[in-house]
Amino acid sequence: MDQQSFVALLNEDLESEYRSIVQYTQHTATITGAEYQSLIEELKAHLGQELNHATTLAGQIAFLGGVPSVSVPEIPSVPDGAAALAQDLELEEEQLRRYRERVTQAMELGLPDVAEALRPLLQQTQDHVMDLQTALGR
């Protein structure tokens, strides 16, 4: 893999974070029910972290000579709280897989500073996965 291909993958990650921001915004507004109240506050915290992830990714893309994407992937709308949380979990699990790959790829490309910038995203995404798994009883 070359640096240009790596930047393209980072842009895909950035687009996924944009999706997270929009998806969490919708879900925190539409998920209702007493059983979800404490979780809604946690999702709001996730939302802020997703924005930080997008900012970090955009900075790393620019640092590597790329142009950060402005594309937001299509976001399916879901009918209820449990389905919304399952959708959030699926997205976070995919992001976790991608960040693990990205850290490894950055090291293989001789970009340890980029790998270090991505590690907090990896850790926070892992925390999001665990929070959502717990909320869904998994």
C-alpha positions in Angstrom: 0.0 0.0 0.0 1.2 3.5 -0.8 0.4 6.7 1.0 -2.2 7.8 -1.5 -4.1 4.6 -1.0 -3.8 5.1 2.7 -5.2 8.6 2.5 -8.2 7.3 0.4 -8.9 4.8 3.2 -8.7 7.6 5.8 -11.2 9.5 3.8 -13.6 6.5 3.9 -13.1 6.5 7.6 -13.9 10.2 7.7 -17.1 9.6 5.8 -18.0 6.9 8.2 -17.5 9.4 11.1 -19.8 11.8 9.3 -22.4 9.1 9.1 -22.0 8.5 12.9 -22.5 12.2 13.6 -25.7 12.3 11.6 -26.9 8.9 12.8 -26.3 9.7 16.5 -28.0 13.1 16.1 -31.1 11.4 14.8 -31.0 8.6 17.3 -30.6 10.8 20.3 -33.6 12.8 19.2 -35.9 9.9 18.3 -35.1 7.1 20.7 -37.7 7.3 23.4 -38.7 5.3 26.5 -37.6 5.1 30.1 -35.3 2.2 29.4 -33.2 4.4 27.1 -32.9 7.6 29.1 -29.5 6.9 30.6 -28.3 5.6 27.3 -29.4 8.7 25.4 -26.9 10.7 27.5 -24.2 8.2 26.7 -25.0 8.5 23.0 -24.7 12.3 23.3 -21.2 11.9 24.7 -20.5 9.5 21.8 -21.7 12.2 19.4 -19.1 14.7 20.6 -16.4 12.0 20.3 -17.4 11.2 16.8 -17.0 14.9 15.9 -13.5 14.8 17.4 -12.8 11.6 15.4 -13.8 13.4 12.2 -11.6 16.4 13.1 -8.6 14.2 13.8 -9.1 12.2 10.6 -9.4 15.4 8.5 -6.2 16.8 10.1 -4.3 13.6 9.4 -5.5 13.5 5.8 -4.4 17.1 5.2 -1.1 16.4 7.0 -0.5 13.5 4.5 -1.2 15.8 1.5 -4.8 14.8 0.9 -8.1 16.7 0.9 -10.6 15.7 3.5 -13.8 14.3 2.1 -17.1 16.2 2.5 -19.3 13.2 1.5 -21.8 11.7 3.9 -22.8 8.1 3.1 -26.4 7.2 2.9 -27.9 6.6 6.4 -30.8 4.2 6.7 -33.6 5.3 9.0 -34.7 2.8 11.6 -38.1 2.4 13.2 -37.4 1.9 16.9 -34.9 2.2 19.7 -33.6 -1.3 19.7 -33.1 -1.3 15.9 -31.4 2.1 16.1 -29.0 0.8 18.8 -28.3 -2.3 16.7 -27.5 0.0 13.7 -25.2 2.1 15.9 -23.4 -1.1 17.1 -22.9 -2.4 13.6 -21.4 0.9 12.5 -19.1 1.1 15.5 -17.9 -2.5 15.1 -17.1 -1.7 11.5 -15.2 1.4 12.5 -13.3 -0.5 15.1 -12.2 -3.0 12.5 -11.1 -0.2 10.2 -9.2 1.7 12.9 -7.3 -1.5 13.9 -6.3 -1.9 10.2 -5.4 1.8 9.9 -3.1 1.8 12.9 -1.2 -1.2 11.5 -1.1 0.3 8.0 0.3 3.6 9.3 3.1 1.7 11.1 3.8 -0.3 8.0 4.0 2.9 5.9 6.5 4.4 8.4 4.0 6.9 9.8 4.2 6.4 13.6 2.9 9.9 14.3 -0.3 9.1 12.3 -0.7 5.8 14.1 -0.4 7.6 17.4 -3.1 10.1 16.3 -5.4 7.2 15.4 -5.0 5.2 18.7 -7.4 7.4 20.7 -10.0 6.9 18.0 -9.5 3.1 18.2 -9.8 3.2 22.0 -12.9 5.4 22.1 -14.6 3.3 19.3 -13.9 0.1 21.4 -15.6 1.8 24.3 -18.6 2.7 22.1 -18.9 -0.9 21.0 -18.8 -2.1 24.6 -21.4 0.5 25.7 -23.8 -0.5 22.9 -23.3 -4.2 23.5 -24.1 -3.7 27.1 -27.2 -1.7 26.2 -28.4 -4.4 23.9 -27.7 -7.2 26.4 -25.0 -8.8 24.3 
